[in-house]
Amino acid sequence: MPKASEHWERIEAAIAGESVDHPPVSLWRHFPEEDQDAATLARVTLAWQRRFAFDFVKLMPPGDYPVIAWGGASEYRGSPSGTRTVTRYPVEQPADWPTIRPLPVDLGPFRTVNEAARLVARELGGAVPVLQTVFSPLTVAYKLSAGRVLHDLVEHPALVEEALAAITETMRALVHAALAAGADGLFFATQCATADLTDPATYARWGRPGDLAVLEAAAGAPFLLLHIHGPAPHFDLLADYPVHVLNWHDRRAGPSLAEGEQRSGRCVAGGLDETTIATLAPKAVAAQARDAIAQLKGRHLMVTPGCVIPIATPDANVAAAVAAVRSNGERSQRS
């Protein structure tokens, strides 16, 4: 069970749609020079948390960790978001799909990301919720193949189906290991449930079953957050997933936070535009946070970015968002 703390009280109240002193607030970024080693990643994660005292920690392993686990390679080449560039993909042609078999999660990158979770959770002592970042099976297949999975599921469906089964089995095991390591829940990300990549029928056939299978492995966890990545999310297709919170690019793609909460009946997370937060003045970032609170009168809401913020985001802008939530939350609820 979660330990009693003001952070957990806010999380639980937000999920339930109840009144709280202010909505939970958290922002996240990559650490591309420090995310290859568990101890180093844990150290920078804890430093980030101590700097701003967020209401939850989203762990930030490198986004390509499944690619490396299945035999790929990558390097950091200065991406503003802090993501790494894949230099070798495990799947480059249809004949490569049968090489994607279930993997043990106590070795390699999987062990690294969950060891980082263990170190962070141990240091925080349960007072701050910790979410492990886990990708949906179709997203993993997309990452493993530089996107060719979307072609191959039409031309070579049997090969893709077998690979997706192996990925799903592995990601379920990874979830069990993450929770055993001390994570309180998941930041479960799908990057293919968007109209620029799939239509709803395709995602319902190839994405949704694996998503639900992985989420079932986390059943009973107190904090599950679904991130729907992309410019045209299949929002209603995923709105009934067994999670506590929905997050998407609300400032860039829609629906708005208020509409998303109404359509899903779920707590929603967002309000901060990750594409502009690095260049806006702090007062403009604070205004976005206050607008997010106003949309829902501070309830059924967590104030977060729609996705990862750039690594060059000034600390002053992060601090402005946090301060705006903490100073405006209670006042907005009473209005």
Stockholm file with secondary structure:
# STOCKHOLM 1.0

chainA/1-335         MPKASEHWERIEAAIAGESVDHPPVSLWRHFPEEDQDAATLARVTLAWQRRFAFDFVKLMPPGDYPVIAWGGASEYRGSPSGTRTVTRYPVEQPADWPTIRPLPVDLGPFRTVNEAARLVARELGGAVPVLQTVFSPLTVAYKLSAGRVLHDLVEHPALVEEALAAITETMRALVHAALAAGADGLFFATQCATADLTDPATYARWGRPGDLAVLEAAAGAPFLLLHIHGPAPHFDLLADYPVHVLNWHDRRAGPSLAEGEQRSGRCVAGGLDETTIATLAPKAVAAQARDAIAQLKGRHLMVTPGCVIPIATPDANVAAAVAAVRSNGERSQRS
#=GR chainA/1-335 SS CCCCCHHHHHHHHHHHTCCCSSCCBCCCBCCTTTTTSHHHHHHHHHHHHHHHCCSSEECCCCTTHHHHHTTCEEECCCCTTCCCEEEECSCSSGGGGGGCCCCCSSSHHHHHHHHHHHHHHHHHTTSSCEEEEEECHHHHHHHHTTTTHHHHHHHCHHHHHHHHHHHHHHHHHHHHHHHHHTCCEEEEEESSCBTTTCCHHHHHHHTHHHHHHHHHHTTTCSEEEEEECSSSBCHHHHTTSSCSEEEECTTTTSCCHHHHHHHHCSEEEEEECTTTTTTSCHHHHHHHHHHHHHHHTTSSEEEEESSCBCTTCCHHHHHHHHHHHHHHHHHHHHC
#=GC SS_cons         CCCCCHHHHHHHHHHHTCCCSSCCBCCCBCCTTTTTSHHHHHHHHHHHHHHHCCSSEECCCCTTHHHHHTTCEEECCCCTTCCCEEEECSCSSGGGGGGCCCCCSSSHHHHHHHHHHHHHHHHHTTSSCEEEEEECHHHHHHHHTTTTHHHHHHHCHHHHHHHHHHHHHHHHHHHHHHHHHTCCEEEEEESSCBTTTCCHHHHHHHTHHHHHHHHHHTTTCSEEEEEECSSSBCHHHHTTSSCSEEEECTTTTSCCHHHHHHHHCSEEEEEECTTTTTTSCHHHHHHHHHHHHHHHTTSSEEEEESSCBCTTCCHHHHHHHHHHHHHHHHHHHHC
//
